[in-house]
Amino acid sequence: MVTRYIITIDNEQHEFVPYNSDTIEITFTPDDKAGVWQWIYNINEIEIGGQSNLSDYQWLYNKLTINKCRICYLTVYCDSKVYEFKFNYWKCEFNLDECIINIKPSYYLPNYDNFILQYDDDFDITANVTDKAIHAVWGTYNYPNAKKLSDILDYMCNSIGCSWTSRFLTDVIPPIPFPIGYLDAPFNNSDYSTINIYGNLHITNSSSRTDAIEMSLSQLLDALCNNHLNLRWRFIEDTNTLEIEHYKYFNNSLSYSNMPIIGIDATTINGGIYLDETNKYNIPDVKLYSDERWYMPIKQADAVQAGVQNGSISNFNWRFIYDCAIEPNTINKTNTYFETNVEASDRIPSSELLLVAVDIPNVGFISEFQQGPNHYIMNFPFVSTIIYKLWLWNRPFPLGHRFIGQAEFAMESTLKSLINEISIPICCADINPYELVKTGIGDGYIDTYIIDLTTGMVTFKLKYEDL
């Protein structure tokens, strides 16, 4: 392992040996934004100077004090791996007695920096996204100012200067299919294995309102990920692309069709001598609920406007029941509305917008299903008998009931509630954080990892599903 440290200021490069070279680590931690599933790297403090490196100290001190606002770049080469950081005068501490400059660099990802800079900005959807006129099957309820979700994402990402991709939101054939027999009644005789019922979503307010719709990308992603479809996102720096997919895709090492991939098998490294520490694990003190409820915050009398015609509002409500837990229940927000900065409708609650699924064979009509004579469910891709299928991942317990009295069934995955650490000598190797690490107690998902540039050891904090 060969590690080099280079500072670049105004195109002038200076290679140096850090004063604290024996304690330098690069840490990869999950980003903390709503719905995100990716890692951001950072490096601990770098000390430059000391009595044996006065020339390094003097060079950097002169550069920093000439222009205190200039951005300086730190590049760390670990064999063939390159990590880039940035800092300036204001990210430094100066010890003039011992001639040491302590710099505190942050990651340098130009495309991601630009993306995050505008991530929370409000975009004027009304003025910049083309209207789509949609209406209920009888033509009674019109939504002339609806906006197609893909058009909204096009506008937002074009404004930021990036692209976006999503198989879940754009594939004609759904990446998570709903074949015959998979859906509950009344949809179990319908074949949706080749139709993406979420591939043509629109956002709208009521026909009685004309308020401007303003929305940030952070609000949109938060709603899609945490309130509606159980999606997740990451930003791909190399291609300047926002990727939005279902939880299953990220849980399965970026795949809808394959099982999670084991990227590192610690049981085979040096005969498994690093496995001793994995015989211990802890379970964090988290609240586990016996009753998870999703509800629609709207009155029964307003059910028609919200997308139910002559049907029960309970079609939009659903819950998971578990046999044991610490807390009695939790209420999750409905997966039918978006929060925005406007008061969108008299019937839809204040500051909410309606998310509707439009028929694919008949673009312009809100999806409907006829249960019986004059008994329709509109916007049916969001009814409980369908939507709960997208939320079977990352549940507190492996078994549960959708409603009280119903048969018990298995969840697709459980909370990653077992945690331990393992250190192995793979510094400077290509580590794919979406792949798993195999240890003595199972296959762990990577939560964080730290590269020790001196020892060549990588310490993983791993999370396992309930064993």
N, C-alpha and C positions, 0 to 999 in steps of 0.2 A: 504494500500500500504506500502510495506516494501522495502527500498532501501539499498543495501550494496555495499561498494566499497572495492575491494581487489586488491593489487598489488602483482604480482608474479615475483621474480627475482631469477634465479638459483634454481628453484623449492622451494624456500622459500616464503611463503605467509605472507602478512601483511594486516590486515583489519584496515581501518582508516575512520575518518570522515573529509571530505574536509572542508577547511577553508571557502570556498565559496559555501557550500552545498545548500544555498537557491537560487542560480542563475544557477544551472547546468541544461543544456538541451541537448537532443540528437536530432540531425537534420537528416532527410532523404531527400536527394536531388537526382534528376536524374543524372545519369552519363553523361558525356559530350562527349562521343565518337560517331563517326558517325554511325547512324543507331541503336544505343543501345536503349532499352526500359527497364530500370531497375533503382533501387535506391541504393545509397551508403549512409551508415549512418556515422555520425561523432559526436563528443562531443566537447563542448566548453572547455575552459581552466579549469584545475583543480588545485586549490591552496592547498598545503599541508604544515602544520606547524602552525605558529603563537604561541604566548606565552602560549596558553592552550594546544598545541599539539607538544611540543618540541621533544618528543620521536619519533613521526612520522617523523618529519623533520630530526632528526639526523640519523634515520635508513635509510631513502631514500638517504640522502646526502652521507653517507658512501658508500652505494651500487653504486651510480652513479659515484662517483669519482674514485673508484677502477678500474673499467673497463668502459671507456666512450663509447665504441662502442657496448657494450652488449645491446640486445633488452630486454626491460622490458614490462610486460603485465599488463593491467588494465582491470579488469572484473567488470561490473556493473550488479547487480542482482536487477531487479524490479519485485517483486513477483516471478512468475515462468519464466519471460523473462530474458534472458542473453544477454548482449552486450559485445563484446570483442574488446579491442583496444591495440595498441602497441606504445612504445616511447623509447627514450634513452636519454643520457645526452645532446645531441645536440638539443633535442626538449624541453628544459627546460630553464627557467629564474630563477636566484637566487637572493633573497633579503636577504643578510647576516645580515643586521641591524635588520630586523623584523623576521628573521628565517622562511622565506616562500619560498617554491619552487613551481614555476608555471610550470606545465607540459602541453604539447600540444599533446595529443594522436591522432593517426589516426586509422581508422578501421583496424581490423585484420581478414582477410578472406584468409586463407592460399592457397586454391585452386585458388581463384580469383587473389590473388597476383602473383602466378606463371603464370597464364594465361596472365595477363597484362604485365608481365615482357617480354614476347615473342610476344606480340600482334603486335608490329610494326617491328619485325625482318623479313628480307627477307629470303624466302625459295627458294631453287633451285628446281623448279618444273620439269625442263627438266631432271635432273639427278635422281630424286627420285620418279617420278610418271610414271607409265607404259603408253607407247604410245598406242593410239587407232587410227587405220587407218580409216578415214571416207572420203567420197567423195560425189560429187553431183550425181544426179540420172543418168546422162549420162556418168559418169566417167571422165568427162573433167577436173574438178577441184578437185584435190586430196589434202588432208590435213593429211599426214602420221604421223604428230607429235601432233595430238590432244590429249588432256588429259580430262578424264571424271571429271566433277565437283565434284562428290562424292568421287572420288579417291584423288583429290587434298585436299579436306577437311579431308579425312582419314589421309593423310600424315601429314598435318599441325597439326591436333589435337593430333595425336600420338606423334609427335615431342614435343609438349607442355606438354603432359601427361594428356590429358583430352579426353572426348568423345564428340560427337555431335549428334544432332537429328533434324530432320525437316520433318514434314509430307508434307509440300509443295514441297520439293525436292525429296522425296522418296516414297510417297504413290502411289500405282498403280492407285487407283481411286482418282482423284484430290479433295482436301479438298475445293477448290473453283471450282465447276463444270462449264462446258460450255455446257449445254444441247441444243437440237435442238431448234431453234428459238431465242436463246440468242445472238449468234454471228451475226454480220452484214454480208451482202453480201461481198465476194462470199462464205462465209463459213456457211451460215445459214441453209443449207440442210445437214450439217455434224453433227453427234452426237459425241460430245466429253465428254459426261457426265461420261463415265467410263474409259477414257484415260487421264492420266496426261501428258499433252503436255510439261510440264516443268520438268518432272521427269528423263530426260535423257540428260541433258545439257553437252556440251563440250566446252572447251576453246582451241583455236588454233591460230597459225599465218598462214600466207600464205605458200603455198607449195614452193614458191620461196625463202623463208627465213629459216634459221636454227639457228637463234639467240637463246641463252639460255633464258628461261623464268624464271624470278625471280619475286616473288610476296609475299607481306606480307598479313597476315590474315586481318589486318586493311584495306588494299586496296581492298581485295576480298569482305569483308562485306560491305564496303562503296559502291562499285559498285552494288552489289546485292540489297542493301537497297535504295540507293538514285538515281541510274541511270538506273536501269534495271527492277526489278520486284516488287518494293515497299515492300521489306521485312524488318523485324526488328529482333533484336537478344537480348538475355539476357544470362547471365552466372548463372547457378544454382549451388551455392556453395555446398549444401548438397550432390549432386550427381556428382559434378565435370564435369558438362555437359554444352556445348554450345548449346543453342536452337535457331534455325533460322526458323522463320515463317513469313507469310504475315501480313501486317498492320492490316487486319481485325481480325486476331487471337488475337492480343494484345488489339485492340480496344474493343473487345467483351469479356473481362475478361478471356483471354486465352482459347478461344473456337472459332471454325469455325461454329458451328451449333446453338449455343445459343446466345441470346441477352446479352448485358452487365449486370453484376450482381450488385445489390445494396448491398454492404457489411455493410454499416452503415446508419441507418435511423435516422438522427438528429431530425426529426420532432416528434419522439416518446420518446426522452430522456427527462425525467423530464417535460413532458407536453409541450415540444418544447420551453422551456424558453431561449435556446441558439440561437434562430433563428433570433433575432432582427438584428444582424450584417449582416445577409445575405440579407437584403433588399437593400443593396448597393453593386454595382459591378462596375468594370471599364473595358474598352476595351483598350488594349495597342495600341500604335501608330505603327501599322504594315503596310507594303506596300501590298495593294491588287491590283492584276492585272486583267485587263479586257481580256487579251489575253495571254494564256500560250501555248508556242510552244515547242514541242520536235522535234529535227531535227537530221539528220545523217550528221556528218562532213566529207562528201566524195563527190567527183565529180560524175556527172551523168555518165560520161564515165567509171567510175570504179564500176558501180552498179553490174555488173555480179560477180566481185570478192567479193563484199560485201554480195552477197547472193540474187541477183535478176536477173533472166534470162528472157530477152525479156519483162520485166515488167517495170513499172514506179518506179523511186526511191521514189516517193511520197507515195508509199505503206508503207514506214518506217517512214514517217513524220506524226505527228498528233498534234492537238491543241484543247484547250478548249476556248470557247468564252463566256464571261459574259456580262451582260447588263450594269453594273456600276462598277466603281472602281476608285482608286486614280491615279494609274500609268497606262500608256497605254498598256505595254506588258512586258513579261519576257521570256527569252529563257532558257529552261532546256536542259541539255545535253542529247544526245540520249541514249536510252536503248538498244544499240546494241554492244557497245564496252567496253572493260576493259582498264583502264590505268595501265600500268606496267612500269618497269624500262628499258625496251628494245625497240629498234626500230624493230617492228615485221614484217613489210611488206612494199614493195614498193607501193602497192595500198592502203592498209589500212593506215591511217595517222600515222605519227611518234609516237612511244611510245604507240601504241594501239594493242589490241588483239581482235580477233573476238570470240563472244559468239554464238554458234550454237546449235540449237535444232535438235537432231537426231531422225529419225523415230523410234518409239517403235516397231512396227511389223517387221521392217527390220533394225535391228541395224547395223549401219555403213553408212546409207544414210542420208544426210541432208534432213530434212523435206521439202517437196515440195507440191504445190497444182497447179493443172492445171485449169486455168480459161477458157481457150479455146484452139483451135488448136495452138500448138507450143507457147503457152503463159503460162509460169510457174512463180510462185512465190516461191522462195526457202527460207528456214529458216522462214517459214510463221508464226510460233507462236509469232514472233516479229513484224508482220505487224500491222499497226495502227488499223485495224478492229478487232484485238484481244487484243493487249497489253494494249490499253487504259482502258479496263475493270478492270485491276488491279490497276488503279490509280484514282478510283472514290471516294476514302476515303480521308478525311482531305483536302478537296478543299475549296477555299475561299468563295464560294457561294453555296447555296443549289440547284440552278438551273443553267443550262448552255447548250451550244450547242457544239457538237464536232467540227463542221466546220461551217463557216458562211452559213446561209441559211438553215441549218438543223433544224429539230424539237427540241424544248427544252425538256430536260429530267432531272430527279432528280439525284443528287449525292448520294452516299451511306452514307457519313458523311461530315460535314463541319469542318473548323478550329475551334479549341476550343478557341474562342476569348473573352469570358466573364470570368472575374476573380474576385473572392472574397475570403474572409477568414471566418472561423468559428472555435471557440474553444469549445470543449466538454470534459467532464470528463470521459475519457476512458483509462487513462494511464495504461500501462502494459497489455492491451488487445492485442489479435492477430489482427493486422491490415494487410489486404491484399491490397497493393497499386494498384493492377490491378482491384480491385472492386471499385464501385462508392459510393459516399456519397450523400445521399438524403437530400436536404435542402428545404427552402421555395420557391426557384426560380427554382428548377429542380434537376437533377441528375448530380453531378459534378465529373469529373475525377481528381484524386489526382495529383497535381504537386509537392508539397513538404509537409512535415508535421514535426512538432516539438513537442517532448515530454518533458514537464516540470516535472522533477522528484520530485520537491518539492510540487507543487500544484496538480499533477495528471491530469492536463489538456493537451489535445492534440490540437494543432492549425494546421488546414489544410489550405493550399492554393489550391483552387479548380479551375478547368477550365471547362467551359461548352461550348457545341456546340451552335452555333447561335440559339437563341430562336425565 
